[in-house]
Each structure stands twice: as C-alpha cells, then as structure tokens.
Amino acid sequence: MRRLAAILCMVALLPVALAEEETSQGSYVGVSGALVLPQGGSRLDRAGGGLLRAGVCLAEDWSIEASAGQLERYTAFGANALVHFYTFDIYDRFFGYSAFDPFFTVGANGWLDGRRGQVGPSAGVGTFWHLDDNWSIRFDATATLGLDGDAEMVYSVSAGIQYSFGGL
C-alpha cells in the first residue's frame, strides 16, 4: 500500500513538471463535486465531497492530470491520462468540437481512511462542455478495480467546472 501510494504521488506531480515543457498545449485546474460508490461488501462506505484537479494538455488529443480531495472521512487522490476524441468528424457536425469534448480516462485512483485505504487502476468516460476558450463544465464516471483493499470495484461520478490557462 505504501509503495503504491508513493508511486501515485510521483505520478501526480508529473503535470507540474511537464507544465514547463515547450510541448505542452496548456494547463488547467478545476473543482468538482464527487460521489464514490464502492461495491463488493467493502469497508469503504459511500461518500460525497469535493475534488481539485490539475492537468497538462500534452497534445490536442490527450492530457495528464492529478486529483486530490476530501470525501467525507476519506482523502481521495488520483493520477490519470485523458484521451479526447472530439476530433471525430461526427461530433463536429452535431455539436461543434469547440463545445462538446468527450474523453476516456485511464490511470489509478485511491481513497485513504486513516491508516487503511483502497487503491487500484481505473478507467472511465467523461465530457467537457466548453463555455468559451477558458471555462468548461466537466462530467466524469469512473470505475476503479480494488486491487489493494477489500472492495471489488469502486465506482465514482463527478461534476464540476474547470479553467484552462491559454485555452484548449
């Protein structure tokens, strides 16, 4: 558990290190309300609270981000890559890619409760609705496999707002 938490902390710092790179397309910060729904007879309870996210857009189609927050009595953290698929022509016809921006996520998420916690690999889907070049509304749904704890799966949903430096 401690080794995995240390690895996640190092990965979470990656967006900060890469923000200074010339290959970066911009960075963003956001705040979301989140709900965690554990499955499989877990000691982890349903919890709601807030998350802070920070990320770096490395290319038009993908980003990396770190998240942290407080969900009732749990501390939540994560490191994820986002693969945007808003460049598909069909979304441009229906919504205009500048507004509707669906994405997949893959990475790792965890929840700590004092000395014990739940950490595992995660995958999910979500979307941004870009209000302008800087402000976006964000929705996420994620499933985390419970490798390092007693929950089989942990599902989470979140909604929030995000500010992009330099536009997306």
C-alpha positions as CSV (number, residue, x, y, z in Angstrom):
1,M,0.0,0.0,0.0
2,R,2.7,2.5,0.9
3,R,4.7,1.7,-2.2
4,L,1.7,2.2,-4.4
5,A,0.8,5.4,-2.6
6,A,4.4,6.7,-3.2
7,I,4.2,5.8,-6.9
8,L,0.8,7.6,-7.2
9,C,2.3,10.7,-5.5
10,M,5.2,10.8,-8.0
11,V,2.8,10.4,-11.0
12,A,0.5,13.1,-9.5
13,L,3.5,15.5,-9.6
14,L,4.1,14.8,-13.3
15,P,1.7,17.5,-14.6
16,V,3.6,20.1,-12.6
17,A,6.9,19.0,-14.1
18,L,5.6,18.9,-17.6
19,A,3.8,22.2,-17.4
20,E,7.1,24.0,-18.2
21,E,7.8,21.8,-21.3
22,E,7.6,23.5,-24.7
23,T,5.5,20.6,-25.9
24,S,2.7,21.5,-23.5
25,Q,-0.5,22.8,-25.2
26,G,-1.7,24.4,-21.9
27,S,-2.7,23.6,-18.4
28,Y,-5.9,23.6,-16.4
29,V,-7.3,23.5,-12.9
30,G,-10.8,22.5,-11.8
31,V,-13.0,21.8,-8.9
32,S,-15.7,19.1,-8.8
33,G,-18.3,17.5,-6.6
34,A,-17.9,13.7,-6.4
35,L,-19.7,10.7,-5.2
36,V,-18.0,7.4,-4.5
37,L,-20.0,4.1,-4.7
38,P,-18.0,1.0,-3.6
39,Q,-19.2,-2.5,-4.4
40,G,-18.5,-6.0,-3.1
41,G,-19.0,-5.8,0.6
42,S,-16.4,-3.2,1.2
43,R,-15.4,-1.5,4.4
44,L,-15.3,1.7,2.3
45,D,-18.6,3.5,2.6
46,R,-20.5,5.7,0.1
47,A,-19.1,9.1,0.3
48,G,-19.5,12.5,-1.3
49,G,-17.3,15.6,-1.3
50,G,-15.0,17.8,-3.4
51,L,-12.1,17.2,-5.7
52,L,-9.4,19.5,-7.0
53,R,-7.8,18.7,-10.4
54,A,-4.8,20.0,-12.2
55,G,-3.6,18.8,-15.6
56,V,-1.5,19.5,-18.7
57,C,-2.6,19.1,-22.3
58,L,0.3,17.5,-24.0
59,A,-1.3,17.3,-27.4
60,E,-4.7,18.1,-29.0
61,D,-6.0,14.6,-28.2
62,W,-4.6,13.8,-24.8
63,S,-3.8,15.2,-21.3
64,I,-2.5,14.0,-18.0
65,E,-3.9,15.1,-14.7
66,A,-3.7,14.7,-10.9
67,S,-6.6,15.0,-8.5
68,A,-7.0,15.2,-4.7
69,G,-9.8,16.0,-2.4
70,Q,-11.8,15.3,0.7
71,L,-14.8,13.0,0.5
72,E,-16.5,12.9,4.0
73,R,-14.0,10.9,6.0
74,Y,-11.8,9.8,3.1
75,T,-8.9,11.5,1.3
76,A,-9.2,10.9,-2.4
77,F,-6.3,11.0,-4.9
78,G,-5.6,10.0,-8.5
79,A,-3.4,10.3,-11.5
80,N,-5.0,9.8,-14.9
81,A,-4.4,10.3,-18.6
82,L,-7.3,11.7,-20.7
83,V,-7.7,10.7,-24.3
84,H,-10.0,13.2,-26.1
85,F,-12.0,12.0,-29.1
86,Y,-13.6,15.3,-30.0
87,T,-11.7,15.4,-33.3
88,F,-14.0,12.8,-34.8
89,D,-16.0,14.4,-37.6
90,I,-19.4,13.3,-36.4
91,Y,-19.1,15.3,-33.2
92,D,-18.2,18.4,-35.1
93,R,-21.3,18.0,-37.2
94,F,-23.7,17.6,-34.3
95,F,-22.2,19.8,-31.5
96,G,-19.1,21.6,-32.9
97,Y,-15.9,20.2,-31.4
98,S,-15.2,23.6,-29.7
99,A,-18.1,23.0,-27.3
100,F,-18.5,19.2,-26.9
101,D,-15.4,17.3,-25.8
102,P,-15.9,13.7,-24.8
103,F,-12.9,11.7,-23.4
104,F,-11.7,8.4,-21.9
105,T,-9.6,8.2,-18.8
106,V,-7.1,5.6,-17.6
107,G,-4.9,5.7,-14.6
108,A,-5.1,5.0,-10.8
109,N,-7.3,6.3,-8.1
110,G,-7.3,5.8,-4.3
111,W,-9.1,6.7,-1.1
112,L,-7.5,6.7,2.3
113,D,-9.2,6.5,5.7
114,G,-6.6,7.0,8.4
115,R,-4.1,4.1,8.1
116,R,-6.1,2.0,5.6
117,G,-7.3,2.6,2.1
118,Q,-8.4,1.4,-1.3
119,V,-6.1,1.9,-4.3
120,G,-6.3,0.5,-7.8
121,P,-6.2,1.0,-11.6
122,S,-9.1,2.9,-13.1
123,A,-10.8,3.6,-16.4
124,G,-13.7,5.9,-17.2
125,V,-15.5,8.2,-19.6
126,G,-16.5,11.9,-19.4
127,T,-17.1,15.1,-21.3
128,F,-16.3,18.7,-21.2
129,W,-18.7,21.3,-22.4
130,H,-16.5,24.3,-23.3
131,L,-18.3,27.6,-22.4
132,D,-15.5,29.6,-24.0
133,D,-11.8,29.2,-24.6
134,N,-11.1,29.1,-20.9
135,W,-14.1,27.9,-18.9
136,S,-15.6,24.4,-19.1
137,I,-18.2,22.3,-17.4
138,R,-17.0,18.7,-16.7
139,F,-18.7,15.4,-16.1
140,D,-16.9,12.1,-15.2
141,A,-17.8,8.5,-14.5
142,T,-15.0,6.1,-13.4
143,A,-14.6,2.5,-12.3
144,T,-11.6,1.6,-10.1
145,L,-10.6,-2.1,-9.7
146,G,-10.0,-2.8,-6.0
147,L,-6.5,-4.4,-6.1
148,D,-5.2,-3.0,-2.8
149,G,-8.2,-3.3,-0.4
150,D,-11.4,-5.2,0.3
151,A,-13.7,-3.6,-2.4
152,E,-14.1,-5.5,-5.7
153,M,-14.9,-2.3,-7.6
154,V,-15.3,1.4,-6.7
155,Y,-17.5,3.5,-9.0
156,S,-17.4,7.3,-8.8
157,V,-19.2,10.1,-10.6
158,S,-18.3,13.8,-10.5
159,A,-19.4,17.1,-12.0
160,G,-17.6,20.4,-11.8
161,I,-16.1,23.4,-13.5
162,Q,-12.6,23.9,-15.0
163,Y,-10.4,26.8,-16.0
164,S,-7.9,26.3,-18.8
165,F,-4.8,28.6,-19.0
166,G,-4.2,29.6,-22.6
167,G,-7.4,27.9,-23.8
168,L,-7.9,24.3,-25.1
